[in-house]
Amino acid sequence: MQENLPDSDEGFQTVTRNREEEKKVVIGCHSANSPFSGVMKKAVVCVNRLDCNISTETVSNFLQENGIVVHSCIEVNGSKSSATLTDSRESTAPDSDVLIKPRNYIMMRICVPQSDLSKIMYEHLWPEGVTVRPWSFKAKSAQ
């Protein structure tokens, strides 16, 4: 490969490669009888600002009626259940309790097939005020 070096000593060399056709990913969709089966990829979303009186069963049924398969639907408690929370920055002070207002809405963690993600992220599916976003997973801690 020494013949491709330029005469000048600039330290750079032009490289031309014949790249193969870009690799494509194929996702199977055939539902005929096969001697094996695949595992569908899942997506997890956070549905927030739901009325406190709404149950996970109500949300699951609503999504299923709209053609979305629901693997799981769990209510998430985003705040402390007690009325007070001790602020760690002022833990030595005797009056360090901070009042927390109770939330007037709830949040749910919903797991659906990846193929239904576009359906669940459709803004006209949800009632006014409800927010939907991808679920944020915590980073694994180094042990």
C-alpha positions as CSV (number, residue, x, y, z in Angstrom):
1,M,0.0,0.0,0.0
2,Q,3.0,2.2,0.0
3,E,2.3,3.3,-3.6
4,N,-0.7,5.4,-2.6
5,L,1.4,7.7,-0.4
6,P,1.7,11.2,-1.7
7,D,5.1,12.6,-2.7
8,S,4.9,15.4,-0.1
9,D,5.3,14.6,3.6
10,E,2.0,16.1,4.8
11,G,1.0,13.0,6.8
12,F,-2.3,12.6,5.1
13,Q,-3.4,10.0,2.6
14,T,-6.6,9.7,0.5
15,V,-8.3,6.4,1.0
16,T,-10.9,5.1,-1.3
17,R,-13.0,2.1,-0.4
18,N,-15.5,0.1,-2.2
19,R,-18.1,-0.3,0.5
20,E,-20.6,-3.1,0.3
21,E,-24.2,-2.2,0.1
22,E,-25.4,-0.8,3.5
23,K,-26.6,-3.6,5.8
24,K,-30.3,-3.6,6.4
25,V,-32.3,-5.0,9.3
26,V,-35.3,-7.1,8.6
27,I,-38.0,-7.7,11.2
28,G,-40.1,-10.7,10.6
29,C,-43.9,-10.4,10.3
30,H,-45.0,-13.7,8.9
31,S,-47.5,-15.4,11.3
32,A,-47.7,-18.8,9.5
33,N,-46.8,-22.0,11.4
34,S,-43.1,-22.1,12.1
35,P,-41.0,-24.5,14.2
36,F,-39.9,-21.5,16.2
37,S,-41.0,-18.0,17.3
38,G,-39.5,-14.6,17.9
39,V,-39.7,-12.3,20.8
40,M,-41.3,-8.9,20.1
41,K,-39.3,-5.8,21.1
42,K,-41.1,-3.7,23.7
43,A,-41.4,0.0,24.4
44,V,-42.1,1.7,27.7
45,V,-43.8,5.1,28.0
46,C,-44.7,7.4,30.9
47,V,-48.3,8.7,30.8
48,N,-48.6,11.6,33.2
49,R,-51.2,14.1,34.4
50,L,-54.0,11.5,34.6
51,D,-57.0,12.2,37.0
52,C,-56.4,10.6,40.4
53,N,-59.7,8.6,40.0
54,I,-58.4,6.7,36.9
55,S,-57.4,3.1,37.4
56,T,-54.8,1.2,35.4
57,E,-57.5,-1.2,34.2
58,T,-59.4,1.8,32.7
59,V,-56.3,3.0,30.8
60,S,-55.4,-0.6,29.7
61,N,-59.0,-1.1,28.4
62,F,-59.0,2.3,26.6
63,L,-55.7,1.4,24.8
64,Q,-56.9,-2.1,23.9
65,E,-60.1,-0.6,22.5
66,N,-57.9,1.6,20.3
67,G,-55.9,-1.4,18.9
68,I,-52.9,-1.1,21.2
69,V,-51.6,-4.3,22.9
70,V,-50.8,-3.5,26.6
71,H,-48.2,-5.8,28.2
72,S,-48.3,-3.9,31.6
73,C,-49.8,-0.8,33.0
74,I,-48.6,0.3,36.5
75,E,-49.4,3.3,38.5
76,V,-46.2,5.1,39.6
77,N,-46.0,7.0,42.8
78,G,-43.8,10.0,41.9
79,S,-43.7,11.6,45.3
80,K,-43.4,10.7,48.9
81,S,-46.6,9.4,50.5
82,S,-46.1,11.3,53.7
83,A,-47.1,15.0,54.1
84,T,-43.6,16.1,55.1
85,L,-40.2,15.5,53.7
86,T,-36.9,16.2,55.4
87,D,-34.5,18.3,53.2
88,S,-31.1,16.6,53.4
89,R,-29.3,19.9,53.0
90,E,-30.8,21.2,56.3
91,S,-31.0,17.9,58.2
92,T,-29.2,19.4,61.3
93,A,-31.7,22.2,61.8
94,P,-34.7,21.3,64.0
95,D,-37.2,22.9,61.8
96,S,-36.1,21.3,58.5
97,D,-39.4,19.8,57.5
98,V,-40.7,21.0,54.2
99,L,-44.4,20.7,53.4
100,I,-45.3,18.9,50.1
101,K,-48.6,19.5,48.4
102,P,-50.5,16.4,47.5
103,R,-50.6,15.8,43.7
104,N,-53.9,16.2,42.0
105,Y,-52.9,13.8,39.2
106,I,-51.2,10.4,38.8
107,M,-48.6,8.9,36.5
108,M,-48.5,5.4,34.9
109,R,-45.7,3.3,33.3
110,I,-47.1,1.5,30.3
111,C,-45.3,-1.3,28.3
112,V,-46.5,-1.9,24.7
113,P,-45.0,-3.7,21.7
114,Q,-42.5,-1.5,19.8
115,S,-44.8,-1.8,16.7
116,D,-47.6,0.1,18.7
117,L,-45.3,2.9,19.8
118,S,-46.5,5.3,17.0
119,K,-50.1,4.6,18.0
120,I,-49.6,5.4,21.7
121,M,-47.6,8.6,20.9
122,Y,-50.5,9.9,18.8
123,E,-51.6,13.2,20.5
124,H,-55.3,12.8,19.4
125,L,-55.6,9.5,21.2
126,W,-55.2,11.1,24.6
127,P,-57.6,13.4,26.6
128,E,-56.6,17.1,26.8
129,G,-53.8,17.7,29.4
130,V,-52.4,14.2,29.5
131,T,-48.7,14.0,28.6
132,V,-47.0,10.9,27.1
133,R,-43.2,10.5,26.7
134,P,-40.7,7.7,26.5
135,W,-39.9,6.2,29.9
136,S,-36.6,7.3,31.4
137,F,-34.7,4.4,32.9
138,K,-32.2,5.1,35.6
139,A,-28.6,4.3,34.8
140,K,-27.2,1.2,36.3
141,S,-25.0,2.0,39.3
142,A,-21.4,0.7,39.3
143,Q,-20.9,-1.9,42.0
